[in-house]
Amino acid sequence: MNKKSKFILQRFVLMVISLFIVMTLLFLLFRIMPGNPASQLVSPRFSEAERQAILRQHGLTKPLHVQYIVYLQNVVQGNLGISFQHGSPVLPFLLNKTLNTLSITVPALFLAFTFGPFIGANFAWNRNENLDSYGTGLVLVAFAAPIFWTGMLSIMVFSFWLGWLPASGMRSATYVETSLVGRFLSVEFLRHAILPIMIFALWRLSQPTLIMRNNMIDLIGSDFIRLKRAEGLSKKRIMYRHGARNALLPLVHYMALAFGFAFGGSIILETVFSWPGVGMAMWTAVRASDYPVAQGAFTIISTAIIILNFLVDVLSVYIDPRVADTGVEA
Amino acid sequence: MPSHRRKFLKRAAITGMFVGLAGCQGNSQSQDSLKSPESDTNYEAVKPVSWLTLSREDNPTYYEEAQQAQRMLEEIGFTFKESVYESGQWVNTLFAKNYDIANIGWSNTVERLFPYYNLYFSFHSQYAGPDGGNFSNFVSKEYDQTVKAFASEMDDQRRKELAYKCQEILAQNVPVAYTTHPSSLIAHNTNQYTGWKPMVGEWAYFNPTTLKTAQHQGGDRTVILATTSPPEQYPNFMSHTGPAAVFLHKLNYDPLVQMSTTGRPLAEGAAESWEVVDDTTIDVKIRRGMTWHDGEPVTPEDVKFTWDFATEHGIPYLASDIEPYDSSEIREGRTVRFNLKNPFAGFISVSLYRVPIIPKHVWDGITQKQNLDHPGQWENPKMTGSGPFKMVNYEPGNRVVFEKHTGHYHANQYDMDRIVYNIYGTNSTAVGDVIGGAATFTQGLSSTDWKRAKNADSTKAIENPSIQANGLFFNTNNEPFNDLLVRRAMAYALNRSVIADTVHQGHAQAAKSPVAPANKEYHKSDVKAYEFNLQQARSLLEKSGFRSDGDKLVKPVNWQPSQELVNVGK
């Protein structure tokens, strides 16, 4: 077995162990947390017997180790259980919600990772000039401003004052879904999605911009850029063709992580825009102690992040073979 | 700055000044502090009172009421160790009775106009102790006898007198110092629907009776409720359900008895009429010509099946409504005779209203067919009902869509084709959509959002009188709350109008009973009241043995409660 294969195998085993640990922790975490599915129904006429009946309905009166074994068996078979809140199987429910989430997070990340490096490169090239000083400040403000504030502000302006865009949801309340494609491919969906996409993109813009800016600043002083200048190449050509291409590499790992997190969406973003995504489902499930949905949502997010990390590790070995020698993280 | 905020700040400043002045006065006048310790008695410092409340995120008004009440009680020397929990831990602590004071309020759904819930479950001694719903651990033989008689009294006048007596016993003994009856704040878009006759309580519009009163003005004949409350457990009716889910089921299923907007039982449900044969026997005549959503006829067998099935398998949230049922028999003329285990005066207005009928042909034998332990575990229950609307689409966490059941006996009384229960992330967006016309109405508003709706031309905002009662539940098992004088002292130290004005920004009434004034039939207006009086509060504490040692409240080392309970008599 060569070094590359050994490294990849090692990472694969680590990935499987990580997934097992995460699932075990998730199982325990929700059961350790105070409260249970009966907690949301506090009432004087609600006796202990009735509370136990609810727990029994959901199989929560069985010993913890029995619940754990059943849970692991189900997960291995791709079954994340049945929701306590609505009785439907968790996996299709969450996949459906994940699609809704990805429909705003992916375009937002695409925008952020398309424009961010471009803006960052320009900031670096004009370092300490007005564009850089004010631009960096603005990008930092966009990052520091809480999403619930920028989101509410955008709703106030574009929905309530100007009346241009809807304030909430993914479709109008009376919409009847006929097909999955129809859900996303329509003007109505686009009108609902514009605000959350823009707000999420604005928030995500800072990291690719600033990472690019810093990388470019390091590169600008390097010999090969000086050489290109001496060759008489145009500024644009040096900046984008030679500088930016080299500075982009460190962004790859970050981008993979960002897309991993995109599966989880943003609880705040989805709450502000009443977007029926996985973030809102997760929040509702945690509050209602709907263990299967909450565990399932975190499992999907963790799995996406762990797998994407593994893929980046694999990719790193091919991009930079020294990684397999030294075991250094890409 | 918006005018409501200016008003709020002004009120807060005035309150602050008032409290400040009261404080200054306290320092300068000796009668405004407790007497000093007596030299021949050994004293010990009174421990901080453990106080249980919900987190601000879970319930901002409980949390704020707790803060206000604590500041007020500090005026008579008490200190507090507050436990602010999120709902899970809060419920565990509440049922474990692990607190000296817990501030709670019960939500106000219309069937609670029959105050069985607020009087019986909350104070009967059988629910005292761990895991019971008597959160003050109040134990009084006189009260037990009175409230039991109230629950089983079938004569309206006698029952009302017994409810009055229950309220008087509670007012005299103060297991709970009531603070406020917060109003339900609701707003609707007048370009879509007008004419709403709100039902008492929180679900003022979203109920089959009030929906009949809404008149279409414009738009696509769809009523959209903008809400931030996802149903607790939905759509399987046989699962544990919950308060919001029960209201959703009311559209899809017919109960035997409907409720008027003022809480009187109406023969507008599946029952055409009913007759109380004796204290434990009720005959209900089932309406003719009713059909289930799938076209099958509704029969008396379905009614009997529903109650037998619910009794056999249990529906936790409705357990207390089902519990009085013993058996039923089908008699001539589409009549079902209900036999109760014990006389229960609320069987018609509470049980027959809360438990709807379900189709036998869908549910019979479902546990065997689907291999389930409980019918509540059925993954894809057929939501076949006979109600005025049929649930056609449920997207958990997003919306529930109902379409009119055109075969319903009252279908032509509903001026709408569709009802949508649309779930929002925030109240402010929900209100914004009602104002903008993307939703028809919203409920459970904060006063800020309500004022925003009130100021909009397209919207009418109403303040619905509430039957909710918030209060401080004293754990009467714990010292010093086993002393009536201490409980009364605390009741005197609460300035309820300040709580109503600041926490609820004026949208609440000061409370003195678990039965709110909005409950015109059962509210007793002249129960013993504890008007804000710090001097009286201090004098009662002194009488109980408490003294002020510098800035510390102290009590004798061998302190015993001077009086635990008082009987009201006839």
Boltz contact constraints between the chains, C-beta under 6 A:
constraints:
  - contact:
      token1: [A, 34]
      token2: [B, 88]
      max_distance: 6.0
  - contact:
      token1: [A, 34]
      token2: [B, 89]
      max_distance: 6.0
  - contact:
      token1: [A, 34]
      token2: [B, 92]
      max_distance: 6.0
  - contact:
      token1: [A, 35]
      token2: [B, 88]
      max_distance: 6.0
  - contact:
      token1: [A, 39]
      token2: [B, 87]
      max_distance: 6.0
  - contact:
      token1: [A, 39]
      token2: [B, 88]
      max_distance: 6.0
  - contact:
      token1: [A, 39]
      token2: [B, 91]
      max_distance: 6.0
  - contact:
      token1: [A, 40]
      token2: [B, 232]
      max_distance: 6.0
  - contact:
      token1: [A, 41]
      token2: [B, 242]
      max_distance: 6.0
  - contact:
      token1: [A, 41]
      token2: [B, 317]
      max_distance: 6.0
  - contact:
      token1: [A, 42]
      token2: [B, 91]
      max_distance: 6.0
  - contact:
      token1: [A, 44]
      token2: [B, 121]
      max_distance: 6.0
  - contact:
      token1: [A, 44]
      token2: [B, 122]
      max_distance: 6.0
  - contact:
      token1: [A, 44]
      token2: [B, 133]
      max_distance: 6.0
  - contact:
      token1: [A, 45]
      token2: [B, 121]
      max_distance: 6.0
  - contact:
      token1: [A, 45]
      token2: [B, 133]
      max_distance: 6.0
  - contact:
      token1: [A, 45]
      token2: [B, 320]
      max_distance: 6.0
  - contact:
      token1: [A, 48]
      token2: [B, 131]
      max_distance: 6.0
  - contact:
      token1: [A, 50]
      token2: [B, 316]
      max_distance: 6.0
  - contact:
      token1: [A, 50]
      token2: [B, 319]
      max_distance: 6.0
  - contact:
      token1: [A, 53]
      token2: [B, 314]
      max_distance: 6.0
  - contact:
      token1: [A, 53]
      token2: [B, 316]
      max_distance: 6.0
  - contact:
      token1: [A, 54]
      token2: [B, 240]
      max_distance: 6.0
  - contact:
      token1: [A, 54]
      token2: [B, 316]
      max_distance: 6.0
  - contact:
      token1: [A, 57]
      token2: [B, 374]
      max_distance: 6.0
  - contact:
      token1: [A, 57]
      token2: [B, 376]
      max_distance: 6.0
  - contact:
      token1: [A, 85]
      token2: [B, 233]
      max_distance: 6.0
  - contact:
      token1: [A, 86]
      token2: [B, 396]
      max_distance: 6.0
  - contact:
      token1: [A, 87]
      token2: [B, 236]
      max_distance: 6.0
  - contact:
      token1: [A, 87]
      token2: [B, 379]
      max_distance: 6.0
  - contact:
      token1: [A, 160]
      token2: [B, 432]
      max_distance: 6.0
  - contact:
      token1: [A, 167]
      token2: [B, 429]
      max_distance: 6.0
  - contact:
      token1: [A, 167]
      token2: [B, 432]
      max_distance: 6.0
  - contact:
      token1: [A, 167]
      token2: [B, 433]
      max_distance: 6.0
  - contact:
      token1: [A, 168]
      token2: [B, 424]
      max_distance: 6.0
  - contact:
      token1: [A, 168]
      token2: [B, 429]
      max_distance: 6.0
  - contact:
      token1: [A, 173]
      token2: [B, 224]
      max_distance: 6.0
  - contact:
      token1: [A, 173]
      token2: [B, 420]
      max_distance: 6.0
  - contact:
      token1: [A, 173]
      token2: [B, 422]
      max_distance: 6.0
  - contact:
      token1: [A, 174]
      token2: [B, 222]
      max_distance: 6.0
  - contact:
      token1: [A, 271]
      token2: [B, 425]
      max_distance: 6.0
  - contact:
      token1: [A, 272]
      token2: [B, 425]
      max_distance: 6.0
  - contact:
      token1: [A, 274]
      token2: [B, 424]
      max_distance: 6.0
  - contact:
      token1: [A, 274]
      token2: [B, 425]
      max_distance: 6.0
  - contact:
      token1: [A, 276]
      token2: [B, 397]
      max_distance: 6.0
  - contact:
      token1: [A, 276]
      token2: [B, 398]
      max_distance: 6.0
  - contact:
      token1: [A, 280]
      token2: [B, 397]
      max_distance: 6.0
  - contact:
      token1: [A, 281]
      token2: [B, 397]
      max_distance: 6.0
  - contact:
      token1: [A, 284]
      token2: [B, 230]
      max_distance: 6.0
  - contact:
      token1: [A, 284]
      token2: [B, 397]
      max_distance: 6.0
